[in-house]
């Protein structure tokens, strides 16, 4: 899974993002500097742009990013400022499972693999509409918020 981190943001993804070059060009026009041609770097910088220049929450930034991206993909973003772990997908399988103690959550694109670690999957996605899961720090009881964009 390609992964990139910058500052307080880390992003990993699987799949195909069809409009990546357009997004990259737009970020360059805003003066954003790239260190690599890594897709995850572009996603990290896009998320950072939403957070820092639009002054919106991590969840709102993830929503905007998910609406902006085209293709078939699953991605995970960690924003350490607010201790947010967010997972989203569009037309790509993504399963979410929870252990019985409710303190451990698994995200996986392979439902058979996930079934080995969790007694029940709470949700399975693969919808052409973008979808997002957001979780707070592990000490919180409010671990998952499900939202369809």
N, C-alpha and C positions, 0 to 999 in steps of 0.2 A: 504494500500500500504506500504510494508516494506521500511524503510527509515534509512539511516545512514549518519552521517557527521563526517569528520575528517579534521581538519585544515580549509583550504579554499575550501573544496570540500564537496558536499552533493549529495547523489544518492538515488533515489527511483525507484522501479521496480515492474512490474506485470508479471506473466507468469512463464515459466519453462526455466532454463538455464541448458542444458544437460551436459556441460563440466565444470561445476563449480568446482568440486573436483580437476580436472587437473590444473585449473588456480590457485586454492588455494595452491596446492602442489608446483607449480612453484614459486609462490610468497614466500612461506616458504623457498624454496631453495635459494632465493635471500636474505634471512635474514629478511623478513618482519614479524613483530609480529602482531598477531591477538588478539583482546580482547574478541570477541564473535564468534559464528558460524553463525551469520547473513549474509545472501546472499548479502545484500546491503553493508555490511562492505567489503566483498571481492571485489565487484565492485568499491567501493570508493578507496580501496588500489590499485587496478589494474590501475585505472585512475591516481591516484597520482604517481604511478610508471612510467607511460608513461610521465607525465608532468615533474617530477623532475629528473629522471635518463636518459631520452632520450632527454630532453630539447626541446620539441616540443610544438606547440601551443595547446590550449584547443580543437580546432576543429580537429586538426590532432590526438590528443590523443583519442578523441571520435571516430573518424574514425577507428583507430587501435583497440580500444576496441570492437566496433561493428563487425568488421571483425573477431575478436578472438572468440566472444561468439557464441555458437551454441544453438539452441532451438527455442522456440516460446515465445517472450517477448516484452514488451515495457518498456523503462526506461527513466528517466529524470536525468540529472546531472547539478548541479549548481556549477560553478567555479567562486568564487568571485574575484580572482585576476584580471581577465580581464572582469569581469561582464558578463559572458557567462551563458546563460540558454540553454541547449542542450537536445533535446528529440530524441530518436531513437527507432526503432522497427524492428523486424524480424518475419515475419509470424504471426503477432498479430495485431489486429485492432488498429489504432491510427488516430484520427481525429484532425484537427487543424482548429480553427475558429477565425475570427477576427471581432471585433465590428466595427460599421460604422465609428467611430472616429479614427480607426487604431491604437489607443494607447493601446488597451487591446487585448491580444491574449489568447485563451483558448486551452488547450490540453486535450484530453479526449479519453478513450477507448470505451466509450458508445456514439455513434453518435446521438441517440435519446435524450440523456441528453444534449449534446452539442447544438442541434438544439433549445433548449429553451433559450439559452443565446446569440446566435449569429445569425445574419440574413442569413449568408451563410458560409458553411464550405469551406475553401480554399483548403484543401486536405484531402483525406482519404487514409490510408495505410493499408496493410495487406499482403504485398508482401513477398515471401520467401527470397528475397534479402534484406540485411539490408538497412535501410533508416534512414536519420538523418535530423533534423531541428535544426538550431542554431539561437539564438537571442541574441542581445546585450542588454545593459541596457535600461530601459524604455525611457530615454530621447532621444534615437536615433530614427531616422525615418526609419532606415534600420533594421526592427525588425526581419524579417524571411529570412533565406537563406535555400532553399530546395536542398537536394543533395541525389542522390541514389548511393550507393556504389557498 
